[in-house]
């Protein structure tokens, strides 16, 4: 019996001829990431170990480690400012050169930087100190989030153990309707299987709809596998993957690992995309999904277009198509996911469209998405958001409500001040 893509990557990384779901393996890691929240936590682990006589003299390979400043930038308080200072000194001490610093050129949300800068390649094992590290699996890598202690071990040894996950296959076929985006597809899938439906499993996506998707839309699918409890999300690399990476890395050759034709999947789910329509996840769960028209007219206080799920360049283009020539009726914030995306959005005239509509444009940050700063929700406020989580208090006050939706749905809702299907504008 053949292996799935996830199994083949893990077999190779553990120097095994073959692996099967449930096997415990010791895997070599290709890339590792920490950010301004997980980094200080990892450093704390090392400090605790030093008290016990364990010294971290050097990292396993500083060139394979990178740091993103994204959650609390611009610094929201003294602690977040001190965290960035601590992380900067630590990076200098251990020779980490890939440090994407706020206010010094290219920086942004870690899950966007990972592919925007071509930091992870197909077939690699990539781990990060954040649960949405799954995002980067869209390029055909095994990408998974780990806790502070596991990341600390990786930084020292370049290895970590995994239980090989069973792979669930999601085939999305048919003709994709014009106003249906990747966000709608993954919300419908999570609605079907539930937020625990893929616990410690791999979610793999295939079908002609996936084949025709641009890379940035694919990242939305794998990003939100986290919301179904998945260990990783993954898509087999193809010419679209290669073209996307070549614009960032030049003529580099890529190892396009594919699953075996006779690979065995734990479960197979099939979707006709033509039956899907613009959707929202109602509070307080990403699985609480209905068509937008079911809740059409629900008044909102804010529209948020940002985060690793909703502020890539393709997301901004989609929102701008809806907003062009119109005015927003509620406060609307647009935060590009990386500085490079912000610059492209300026050159393409997207930022002008947003500002002329009345929206505020902000710097790349995770601040509002995680309810930390840069636009948190107040008591009882309702938000239409392109983010990926909507549990109580996620974006601010515990009484606030977040409706998760695509950039098109959020832009349409900003114009009317109510949840709105973009087809009905």
N, C-alpha and C positions, 0 to 999 in steps of 0.2 A: 504494500500500500504506500502511495506517495505522500509527500508532506505539503502542507499549506505554506503560503509565503512566510507567515510568522514562524512556523516550525522550521523552515529551511534557514532563516536568518539565525535563529537561536541554536540550531544544530551547528552551523558554521562557527558561530561565536564561542561555542563551548567545545570546539574540536571533536564533535560527535558525528558519526556517520548518519545517524538518524535519531530523532526524538519523537515522542508521542505525548499527547496531552496528559498532564499529571506528573511527568518526569520532573525531578529536581535537578537543575543544572547549575554549573558555575560558569558564568558567561564573561567573556572579555568585552569591555565597553569601549566604544569608539569615540564618543563625545559626551561631555557632561556640562550642565548649566546650573548656575545659581543666580538668584537675583537679590534685590535689596531687602526682601523679607526672609527668604530661605537662607541667604548667605550668612547673616549674623547668627541664625540658629545653628548652622553647620559649624561656624567658628566656636560657638559655645560648647558644642560636642567635643571639639579638639581641646578646649581649655579644661573641660572636665577630665579628659583622658590624661592631660599633662599633669594634673594633680595626682594621678595614680602612677606617674612615672613614664607615661608613654609620650614620646616626642614626635612631632611632625617636622622632620628635617626638610623634606621637599615633597612636592606633589608627584604623582605617578607620571604625568606628562602635561605641563602647563599649556602646551600648544593645543591640547585637545579639550581644554576647559575654557569656558567663556562666561562672562558676567553681564547681566542686564540690570540697569536701573529703571524700574518701571512702575512699581506699585505705589510708592510714596514720593514721587517726583511730579512737579516741584515739591520740595520738602514741605510737609503739612504741619510739622511741629518740630520741637527740638530733638525728640527721639529719632524721628526719621532722618533728620539732618545728620545726627551723630552716626546713624547706621551706615549712611553713605561714606562718611569719613572712615569709619572702621573697615568697611569693605575695600575702600581704595588703598588703605595702608596694607591690608592683607594681600590684595592682588599684587602690589608692588613687591612685597616680601617674597612671594612665591613665583614671581615672573609671569603672571598671567597678562598677556598682551591684548587679548580680545576682551576689552572692558568697554562696553557701550555706555558712556557717561552722559548723563543729562547735561545739556548746555554746552556740549563740545562736539557738535557735528552729529553724525548718525547715532541714533539711539531709538528706543521704542519698546513696545511690549515684547517680552522675551519670545513668545510663541510666534510672533510675526518676524522678529529679527532672525530667528532660526532658519527660515526659508528665504526671507528677503535678502539676506547676506550669503545664502548658500552654505550655511555652516554644517548642515547634516546632509549626507548623501544616501542614495538608494542602497539598501542592503546592510546599512550600518545599525549598530545598537546605540541608541541615544537615550540618556536619562537626565532628568531635570528635577530641581527641587520645587516643583509646582504640579498640581494635579492635571492641568491641561496640556502637559507636555505631549500628550497623545496627538495633538494637532499635527506634528511634523511627520506622522506616519503616512500622510497623504503622498509623500514622495517615494514611498516604498521602503521605509526604514521601520525598525522596531523602536518605537518611541514611547517611553513610559515615565510617569512621575514617581518619585521616591521620597521618603521622609528624610529628616536631617541626618539621622545616624547612618542610614544606607548611603546617602550622598557622601558623607564623611569617609566611609569605607572606600567608596569608588575613587575619591580624590587621592587617597593614599595608595590603593592597590590596583586601580584600573579594572577591577572585576567586581561582580556581585552575583548573588544567587537569584534564580528565578524558578518558579514552578511554570512549566510550559502550559500556556493557556489553550483551552479548546477554542477553535475558530468558528464563529457564526458568520455565514455569508448572506449578504443583503444584495439581491439582484434588482436593480431599478431600470426598467425598460419602458418602451413606448415613446410618445412624442411629448416633450416637456412643454407645458403651457407657458405663454409669454411672461406672466407675472409670478410664476412659481420659481423660487430660488432654492439653493441648497439648504437654507435654514428651514424652509417649509418641509423639505424631504426628511431631514433628520428629526424634526419635531414630530412628524407623523410616525417615524420608526420608533422613537422613544415612547410615544403614546401607546404604541402596540405592545412593546415588550416591557415597559415600565422602567423606573429609575434603578431597579436592581436586576433588570432582565439580562444583563451581560456581566454580572459580577465575576471578576477575575477571568474574563474571556476576551478573545480578540474579536473585534468587529471588522470584517472585511467587506468592501463595497465593490460591486461590479455591475455590468450591464451597459447598454448603449448610451443611457443618459449620463452615466459616470464617464464613459469614454469621450463623450462630447463636451464635458465640463472643462472650463479653464481651471488652471491649478488653484487659483485663489478660492474658487467655490469648493473645490475638493477639501481644502483645509477646514472649511466650516463643518463638513461632515465628520471628519476625524476628530476635530476639537470637541464636539459634543458627545462623542462616545463616552467621555468621562461622566456625562450626566446619566448614562445608563449603567454606570458601575464598571465599565470595561477596563481591562488591564491596558489594552492598546487598541487603536484604530488604524486601519491600513488599507492602502490601495496599490494594486500592482503598477509599477512604473511603466510608462509608455513614451511615445514620441512627444507628447505634451509635457511630460515630466522633464525629458531631456532638453527640449527647447527652452523651458522655463529656467532650468539650471544653467544652461549655456549662456543665457543673457547675463548671468551673474558671475560665472566662473570660466567663461571662454570655452576652449576646445577640449577641456578635461574629459577623459573617458570615464564613463559611469558603469558600475557593476549592476546591471538591471536584473536582479534576482526575481524569479517568477515561481509561483507555486507549481507543483507537479499536476499534470492533467488528471491523474487518478487520485488527487488529494481527497481526504475524507473530512467533511465539515460536520460539526456537531449538530447544527441546524441550518436550514436554508430558508430564507424568507424572500418572497417575490412581490414586487410592487409595480403596478402600472402607473407611471408618472402622470399620464393623461387624466387620471381620475383625481389627482391632487389639486388643491387650490390654496391660495394664500391663507396662512394659518397663524394662530397665536397660542402660546402656552399661558393659560390664566394662572394667577396666583393660587397656590404657592408651590407649584412643582412644574418642572419641564415636561412631565408626562400628562399634564392637565390641558390637553391640546384640543382646540376646536377650530373650524373655519372662521376667518375674521368676520364673515357675514353673520355668524351666530351671536356675536357680541357687538356688532356694528352699532355705533352711536354711543358707546360707553365713553363718557367724558374723561379726558386726561389732563394732567397738570404739566407734563413734561414729555418731550420726545428726545431720546438719546441715541445718537448714532456714533458708536465707538466700540472699543474692545477688540480682542484678537478674533472674535467671531464676526464683527460687523463693521470694521473700519479699514479693511484692505482696500486697495485702489479700485478693484471691481465693485466693492460695496459702495464706495463713494460715488462712483459713476452711476450706479443704479439709483441711488438716492437723488442725485442731481437731476436725473431725467424727470423725476417726479416733481421736484421742487422748482425747476426752472420757470421763471416768469410768474411765480406765485408767492404769496406771503404766508408765513406761519401764524397760527392763532394761539399757540402755547409756547412757553420757553423751550427752545430747541438748541441742543448742544451737539456739535460735530467735532470729534477728536480723532484725527487720523492715527493709525496704529503704529506708525514709525515716521521718523523725520523725512526719510526718503520718499515715503508715500505722500506726506504733506507737501513736499516740493513738487512732486509730479502733479498733485491736485491743483497747485497754484498755476503751474505751466499750462494745464489743460483748461483752466478757467473754472474749475469746479468750486474753488474757494469763493470766487466772485458770486457764483450762483447761490451758494449757501448764505453768504453775507447779505446779498440783495433780498433774499427771502426773509431775512430778519434773524437768522440763526447766529449763535456765537461759535466761533472756531477756537478750539483749545489745543494745548500741546499734547503729544502722545503721553498717555498715562493710563494705569489701571484704576486710578483713584475712585471714580464714580461707580465703576462696575462692582467693586468690592465694598462699596459704602464707606470709604475711608475719607475722601476729600474731593475737591474739584467738581462739586455738584451732587451732594448727597440729597436724598429725599427727606422731606419733613413729615410731620404727623399727618396721616391719612392721605398723603399725596399718591397720585396714580401716574405711572410712567409707562410709555411704550418704548421698548428698548431692544437694541440689537445684541445685547449681551447674552450670556449663556446660563445664568442661574436666577431664580426668582423666589427662593425660600424667604420666610419672614425676616425682615431686617437686612437682607442682602445688599440693597442699595441705599440704606439709610435707616430711618425710623422703623421700628418693628411693626408699626401699624400701616406703613406705606405698602403699595401694591405695584408689582412689576409684571407687565405683559411682555413676554419674549416674542420677538417677531423679526422678520427680514428687514433689510434696509428700505425696501420698497414700501412695505406696510407701515413702518415707522415714519417715513417721509410723508406718505399719504395722510397719516393720522395727525402729523404736525400741521398740515394745511387746514384740516377741518377742526382740529381741537378735540377730536373724538376718534376712537378706534375705527379705521376705515380700510376697506378693501381697495387697493389701488385701481382695480378694474372699474370701480364705481365713481371715480373722480370725473 
